[in-house]
Amino acid sequence: MPLETQLASHSDIEDIFGLMRAMQAEDPWSEPFDESTVRQNLDDLVQNPAFGLLFLARDSTTAVAYLVVCFDFSLEYQGKGAWVDELFVAREHRGKGIATRLLEVAERAAAEHGGKYLHLEVSHGNPAIELYQRRGFIDHQRYLMTKRIAK
């Protein structure tokens, strides 16, 4: 299967949004999936790579997966860091190495943009944990805790 992965543009947002809906059906966010906010945030990512990078993977003309890499800054992790904020492969395209290829894209993109570490979070019990461990991600035995500070 020839797979093409490239930085997304405005014309790709609808395809990515469709994949995001599928992801929400399988593994919903802990925060509400507000379509207008998500669309605006996707647009912001496409316009401002300092926030992060949005990638779309296609099998010929069909959108099959997407990846979002976002940036942060941490003293503990030696400066600029990157997060795999989203990685989703459509169910019918899983098991073909697409997620592995997208993690390679994430690692390259993080390094090219000055990232010292690449982080991700995954739900307990998600079968992708094994893939992430094979790719060198480690569990820090810490909780990810979040507090909403803006309405």
N, C-alpha and C positions, 0 to 999 in steps of 0.2 A: 504494500500500500504506500504510494508516494504521499508523504505528509509534508505540508508546507506550513511553517510557523513563522509569523512575522509580527512586528509591532503593529498594533491595531490603529486604525484611523477612524474618523467619524463615521465613515460608511460601514464600518464593522459593528457598530454599537448594537444594532438590532439583532444581529446573529449572536453576539455575546449575551445580550439580555435574554434571548430565548434559552441559551444554555444555563444562565443563572436561574431562570424559573425552574428548570429541571433539577438543578442542584437544591433549590429550596424545597422541592417536593421530597427529596431523599434525605437531606441533612440540613434542616433550616437553621438560620442564624439564631442566636439568642436575642438579638434585637429585631424589631419589626422590619420586614422587607417592604419599605415604602418605595413604590415604583418611581415616583417623580424625583425623590432624593437620590435613588440609585442611578437613574439616568443622568442627573446633574453631576454626580460624582464620577461616573464614567467619562463624561465630557471633560471634567476637570483633569482627569488623568491623561486623556489624550492631548489636552492643551498644555499641561505643565509636567514635564518629565521629572522635575525636582521632587514632586510628590511620589511618583512611582511610574511604573511601566505596565502597559496592558498588551498582552499578546493573544493572538487568535491562531489556532491550528485548524487547517482545512485538509480534508481528504478530497482532492480535486476541487469541487465547488461546494462541498458540504462542510459547514462548521462543525467540528467534532469535539473541540476542547478549548479552554481558555486558561490563562494564567495572569495573575496580578502580582507584581512585585512592588512593594512600597518601602520607603526609606525612613530611617529614624537616626537618632544620635544617642550614644550611650557611653558613659565613662567606663562602666564595667567591661563593655565589649569593644574598647579601644577606638571609639569614634563612630563614624558613619556605619550604619548597619542596614540590612535589608530584611524584609519579611516576605515570605510566600503568603500573601494575604488571601488569595483564592487560587485553587487549582482544581479544575473539574474536567472530567472526561465523560462524554455521553455514554450511558450504560452499554449500548450496542458496540462501542469501540474500545471497551476495556480489555485488558489482557494482551494488548498488542504492543506494549512498550511506550505508549504515548505519554503517560505520566512521567516515566523515566526521562524521556526526551525533554519534556517541559521542565523538569528539575534541572537538567543540564543547561537549558536556556536561562533559568533563574540564577544558577550559579555564575554563569558567564556574565549576565546582565548586572548582577550585584557587583562582581569584581570590576567590570568595565566602568561602573559608576562610583567606584571608591569604597564599596562595602567591605568591611573587615569580616563580618559574620553574616550568615544567612539563617534566619529563624523561621519557624512555622508553628502553628498550633493545629492539633488534630483532636477530634472527639474521641473519648475513650471507646474502645471497641471497634473503631474504624479499621477495616482491613488494610488501609493504606499505611498504617503504622509500620508494618513489615517492610514496605518499600522505602519509607523514610529512614529506617534503621539501616537497611542495606546501602543507602546513599550516604551514610555517615552522620545522620542526625542523632543526637543523644537526648535522652529524657533527663532533665535536671532535677526531677523529683520536687518540683515547685508547683504551686498552684498559679494559674493565670487568674488574676483577680481584676475586676473592672468596676469603675464607678462612673456613672454618667454625670458630666458637669455642665452640659449645655442642653437646652431644650430644643 
